[in-house]
Amino acid sequence: MPALTPPPPSDDPVRQGAPAPEHRDTVTHGVVLAYHPTRDVLENVAALLRQVPRVFVVNNSPDASSREILAELDPHRATVLEQERNVGVGAGFNAGMRAALAAGADNVWIFDQDSTVADGMLDALLVAQRRTDVTVGIVGPALRAAETGNVYDTDRGEGSGPVDTLISSGALFSRALIEHIGLHDEDLFIDYVDHDISLRAHAAGYANLKVYDTLLDHRFGESTPARLLWRRVYIANYSRLRMYYMSRNRIVLARRFGGGRWLRDDLRYAAKAWVKVLLCERDRPGKVLAALRGLRDGIRYDAV
């Protein structure tokens, strides 16, 4: 795909209130990444189809159970893209994004299988994407904890504002942005895929915007309740594989992009997460070893 050169970005991307939604003059297709989906994915895709004309569902677990569930989707508006195996988050999203662009999409809107789009979310994101005071990169919604209904502190506000990184689920990409910075780094496989593409957009002069006027209910890992001293907390219970890739890819991105606010925020979150891993989660020795292997391989990684 040809590269596009964006206009010079604003030196001071400020938070801006959102005007009323305009008439949609662009085509947006959705992409949903499925991995051993439950029947909830049918409702989530149906909700997405109320805002976009077409959805591409990438089946990253091509087994009989997954195929049986996904076969119930409307074949005229939902296209299932079967993968031979679990190709990872980066490659899975890329397969769907390529298909959406080939189908004529001006924008591609990507989701995890367990995310339910809120009414009016696309219009809110498109309003932010039309901002002219900054060179707009990736646009995504604010997050709310699915378990508690609490809006995260960093996701409170009005209008839209610049952030270093956005999570994959709910992220809106323009065709022009994708043609300029490329798709996800498939070698990262799963964790920090969203950080990498966000930081690449930022490095190319784009402002990634979080839209505070719309909320996506989000769940980290299995997210089960536990007791930590006198407090009720939620633990992610990530697998050893996830612990490996989180550790490895954090180092890879730190080498690739250097430090900054994104890394400080990430290390702060990781420190809190590790307290819960060491005090509350199962399989603690195995997860520690997996993280140490990831740390080693991140230092050795040569595709920075």
N, C-alpha and C positions, 0 to 999 in steps of 0.2 A: 504494500500500500504506500502511496506517496506521502512524504513528510510535509507537514504544514508548519509554517512559522507564525506563531501568535504575535499580536501586537504587544508592545511593551506593557508589562503589568504596572498597576498602581504601586507606589512606594508604601502606601498606608491603607491596606484593605480594611475598612471599618465595618462594623456590624450595621446592618441596614434593615429597617422595617419592611415588611412585604406588602405591596399593593394588592388589589383584588386580582384574581387570576385572569389572564387574557385568554382569548381564543387559541386553542392549540393549533399551531401551524407547522408542527413537526410530528413525525411518526416515531413512537416509542414502542419497542418490543421488550417483553420481559424474558428473563432467563432464571430458571429455578434449578438448583443443584440438588439432586436426590441421592441419598445413600441409605439403603435399607429403610425406605420410607414407610410410615404408617398411613392409614387412611386419612389422617389429618391433612396430608399434602393435597388431597383433592379439594378440600375447602379453601386451602391457601391459594391454590392455582385459580380457583373460581373467583376468589376475591380480587386477585391480580387481574383477571380478565375483565373485570368491571371497569378497569382504568386503562387497559392497553388492548389493542386488537388481536395480539398474538403472543403466545408464550412458548418458549423452547425449554423443555424439561430434560436435563442431562441426567441419565440413569447411570450413576457411578457404582451401582451394585447390580449387575445384570443377572439376577437370579430369578427363579420362577415366581417367588412371592412378590418381588418388586414389579415384575412385568405384569402380573395379575392386577395389582393395584393401579398402576399407571395406564393400563388398558382402558380404564373407565373414564379417562379424560376425553373431552370433546376433540376428536381427531381433526376437525375443521379449523380449530383455533389453537390447539395445544399439540405441538410436535415433540415426540419423545425421541431423544438422541441416545441410542444405546452405546455404551462403552464396553470394550472387551473385558475390562477389569476396573478396579478402582484406580483411576489415573491421577487422583489427587484433586485438591481444590483448584489450583492454578490451571491445570490442563482441562478440568471439567468446565470451569467458567469460560475458558477460552473457546472451547467447542461450541458452547451456546452463543457466545458473543459473535463468533464468526458466522454462525448460521443466521443470527438476527441481522447482522450487517448485510449478508448476502440476500436477505429477504427485503432489503430496502430501508432498514431502520436508520433514522437520524440520531436516535438515542437508544442505548441499551441499559436496561434497569435490572440489576441482578439481585438474587435472593437465595438464602439458605432455605431448605425445605420446610423448616419449622417456623418461619417468619410469616406473620399475617399482615398484609398491607392495610394501613388505616385508610378510611374514606378521605378522599381529597389529598392524599399524600403526593401523588404525581403532580397535581397542579401547584402545590407548595414548592416542590423541587424545581419545577419549570420556571416559576417566578424568580427563584434564586439564580437559576442558570442564565436568565436574561439580564442579570446585572451588568451594567456597562462601566462601573467605576473600577472594576478589577477584571483581569483575564481569568475567567472562571474555568476551573478544572473539574474535579470530581465533586458531585453534590450528593449529600446524604442526609437522612433524618437524624434527629436527636434520639437517644435511647432511653428506654424505661425497663427496669428489671421485671421480667415476666413473672417471677416468683412472688414479688411483693407489691408490684404496682408503683414502686418509688422511682422517680426520675433521678438519674445520677446527677451529682452536683455539677459536673462539667457539661451537662446537657440541658441546663436551665437557661432560658433567655427568650428573646424575641427576634423575629426576622431571621437573618442568616449571618454567620460570621466565619472568618477564616480559621482553619485548624490544620495541623501538620498531617494528620492521618484520619481516615475514616474506615470503619469496618466494611467488609464486603457486602453484607446483607443490607439491601436498601440503597446501594450506591448507584447513582445515575451517571453514565458516561456518554459524552457526545461522540459522534463519529469522528469529528475533526480532532478531538483529544486523542482518541485511540490511534488514529493515523499518525499523529505526531510522536507519542511516547511509546506506542506498542501495547501489547496485551500483557497478561500476568506472566511472571517468571515461573515457568512450570517446574524448574529444578528445586524450587523451595518446597514443593509438594503440598503443604497444608498451612502451617502457621506462618504468620508474617507476610503472606502473599498480599494481603490488603495494605499492610504498612509499606511494602516495597513499591507498589504501583502508586500509592499516594505520595511517597517521597520522591519518586521519579517525576511525577507531575509538578510537585513543588519545586524541584531542582530545575525544571524546564521553564519556570516563570509563571506557573499557574497558581491561583488561589483555590485550594479545596475548601468548599463551603459546607458547614453544618447548618441545617435548617431547624430552628428551634420551635417553629410553629406546627410541626408534625412529629409524632412519636412512633417509634418502632419498638414493640415489645421484644426484648432480646434475652436469651438464656445462655450462660456460659457453661459449656460442658453438660454434665448430667444435672448439675445444680441442685443438690439435695441439702436439706437443713441439717445442722449439727450444733452442738453446744460447745462453745469455746469459753472456758471459765464461766462467767455469769451471762455471757452474751449468746444470742442465737445468731448463727452465721450460716451462709450457704457455701458449700464446697463444690468445686467443679468435677472432682474425681476423673481428671483426664487420665488416659491410658499412658503406658510407658512410651508408646510411639509418639503421642502428642508431647510428652515431656521432653523427649529427644529432640523433636523438630523445633519446639519453642526455644530450647537452649541453643541449638545449633544456629538457627536462623536469626536469633537476636544478635549473635556475634557476627554473622555474615553481614547483616544490615548495618551494624555499627562500623564495620570495616568499610562498607560500601558508601555510607552517607556521613560518617562521622557522628559526633555527639549532637547535642542540642536539646530543645524542649521535648521532642518526641522520645528521646532516649531517657531523659530524666523522668518523664511521666511513666514510661514503660518499666523502668527499674523500680519505681515506687509501687506500681501495681504488682510487679513480680515479687517484691519483698513481702507484701501482705499475703499474696497467694501462697508463698512458700511456708509462712507461719501456719496456715491452715493445712497445707499438705503434711507438714511434719507433726502436727499435733492432732489432726482429726481424720486424715484420709487413710485408706487401706493401701497395702502394698508399698509402704514408704521406702524400704530399702531398694526395691526394684526401680522406683521412680527416681530416686537419688542417683543410682548408677546410670540410668538412661540419660538423665540431665548431664552428668559428667561426661558421658560419651559424646553427647551433643556439643558440649563445650569444647572438647578436644577436636571434633570434626569441624566445628565452626572456625577454629584457629587454622586448621589445615586447608580449609576450603579454598580452591584456587580460581573459582569463577566469579570473583568479586567485580 
